Structure formats: structure tokens, C-alpha cells
């Protein structure tokens, strides 16, 4: 399904209204926003790599389904520009890796590391995340 074309004259004509919902594919990952979710993940399993720390927890059956992920970088990572760059890189790594290696019903929190997350080659960052997920899922089943 393709979105309708914009009118040539720039005015909205009857019958040319765009769809009410997005026609894009839904995002497979939900983002953690509540502090309580971050704290629950902090008390669960964790695996450090050279470029990030990954915290993961299996949610109980009565909680939401799907894969949820959160991102955080402390002021140790640097100023706001450095923290935002590190979080952008972590978000892209999560989009690339979690749909394949993450598990349904789990929460993941990716924590950036000072001077490493923002500068590490992206392929190495992806490898670090895959490694951390493998370790988290094999420990303690």
C-alpha cells in the first residue's frame, strides 16, 4: 500500500485525504520509559562488553508481551552531545540485533560506556551486543 500523492496545487482536495494511520511497518521494539522498568532490569541479569553494559530481565506472564528496550548514558560518557551520540548508536544497534537475537517477553537496557560507545566501529558494536545477549540468555536459563 502506498501513501496518496500530495495535490499538485498544495491544497487538500476532497478525496485526497491521507490515511489516518501510518502505512509504515510497525516497530518490533517497544521503548522502556518508566523508571520502575529500568530499576527492575537493573536488579536482573547483566553482561558487560567493551562498548556497553546490557541488563536483561524476563518479564512475568501478566506483563506486556514483545521485546522492550531502554537506553541510558550517564554523565561519565561526556557532555550532552557525546551522550546523545552514544544513545543514537545504541538505538541503531538494538534495531539491527534485537529482532533476531532478543527474546519475546524480555526487557533490555543498554548502557553506554565513556569514550567507547560513541567511537567504537559500528560492526564491533553489533558484535558486542550479540555477544552480551548470548551470554545473558545462556546464564541461569
C-alpha positions in Angstrom: 0.0 0.0 0.0 1.4 3.4 -1.0 0.5 6.7 0.6 -1.6 9.0 -1.5 0.2 11.6 -3.6 0.1 15.2 -2.4 -2.1 17.5 -4.5 -0.2 19.5 -7.2 -1.6 22.8 -6.1 -0.7 22.2 -2.4 -4.3 22.3 -1.3 -6.1 19.4 0.3 -8.9 18.3 -2.1 -11.8 16.2 -1.0 -11.0 12.5 -1.7 -7.2 13.2 -1.4 -7.1 12.9 2.4 -4.1 10.9 3.7 -4.8 7.7 5.7 -5.5 8.2 9.4 -2.9 5.5 10.4 0.7 5.1 9.3 1.3 2.9 6.4 4.8 2.0 7.6 5.6 -1.4 9.1 5.2 -1.4 12.9 8.3 -1.1 15.0 9.1 -4.5 16.6 10.7 -3.0 19.7 8.9 -1.1 22.4 10.9 1.5 24.3 11.1 1.5 28.1 10.1 4.8 29.6 9.2 4.2 33.2 11.9 4.4 35.8 10.4 1.3 37.5 11.1 -0.8 34.4 14.7 0.4 34.3 15.1 -0.5 38.0 13.7 -4.0 37.5 16.2 -4.6 34.7 19.0 -3.3 36.9 18.2 -6.0 39.5 18.2 -8.8 36.9 21.0 -10.3 34.7 23.7 -8.1 33.3 26.6 -8.6 30.9 29.3 -6.1 30.2 31.2 -5.8 27.0 34.0 -3.4 26.0 31.5 -0.9 24.5 28.3 -1.2 26.6 26.6 -2.9 29.6 23.5 -4.9 28.8 20.9 -5.5 31.6 18.1 -8.0 30.8 15.2 -9.5 32.6 12.4 -11.8 31.7 9.0 -10.2 32.4 6.3 -12.1 34.3 3.4 -13.6 32.3 1.0 -10.8 33.3 3.2 -8.0 31.9 3.3 -6.7 28.3 4.5 -9.0 25.5 7.1 -8.3 22.9 10.7 -7.1 23.2 11.2 -3.9 25.1 14.4 -1.9 25.2 15.7 1.1 27.1 18.9 3.2 26.7 20.9 5.2 29.1 24.2 7.0 29.3 25.5 8.7 32.5 27.4 12.0 32.6 30.6 9.9 32.7 30.1 9.3 29.0 30.6 13.0 28.3 28.6 16.2 27.6 25.1 16.1 26.1 26.4 15.8 22.6 28.5 12.7 23.4 25.7 11.1 25.4 23.2 11.6 22.6 25.6 10.3 20.0 26.2 7.2 22.1 22.5 6.6 22.6 21.8 7.0 18.9 24.4 4.3 18.2 22.9 2.0 20.8 19.4 2.5 19.3 20.6 1.6 15.9 22.5 -1.5 17.2 19.3 -2.5 19.1 17.2 -2.1 15.9 19.7 -4.3 14.0 20.3 -7.0 16.6 17.3 -7.4 19.0 14.7 -8.6 16.5 16.9 -11.6 15.7 18.7 -12.3 19.0 16.3 -10.8 21.6 13.6 -12.9 23.1 9.9 -12.2 23.3 8.8 -11.2 26.9 12.2 -9.7 27.8 13.3 -6.2 28.8 16.8 -5.0 27.8 18.6 -1.9 29.0 21.7 -0.8 27.0 24.1 1.4 29.0 26.7 3.4 27.2 30.4 3.5 28.3 32.6 6.5 28.5 34.7 7.2 25.4 34.0 3.8 23.9 30.3 3.6 22.8 30.5 6.7 20.6 33.9 5.8 19.0 33.8 2.0 18.5 33.3 0.8 14.9 29.7 0.0 14.3 30.3 -3.6 13.3 32.2 -4.2 16.6 29.3 -2.6 18.5 26.9 -5.0 16.9 29.1 -7.9 17.7 29.3 -6.8 21.3 25.6 -6.7 21.6 25.2 -10.1 20.1 27.8 -11.5 22.5 26.1 -9.9 25.5 22.7 -11.3 24.5 24.1 -14.8 24.0 25.7 -14.7 27.5 22.6 -13.2 29.2 20.3 -15.9 27.7 22.6 -18.8 28.4 23.3 -17.9 32.1 20.8 -19.3 34.5 18.0 -20.1 31.9 
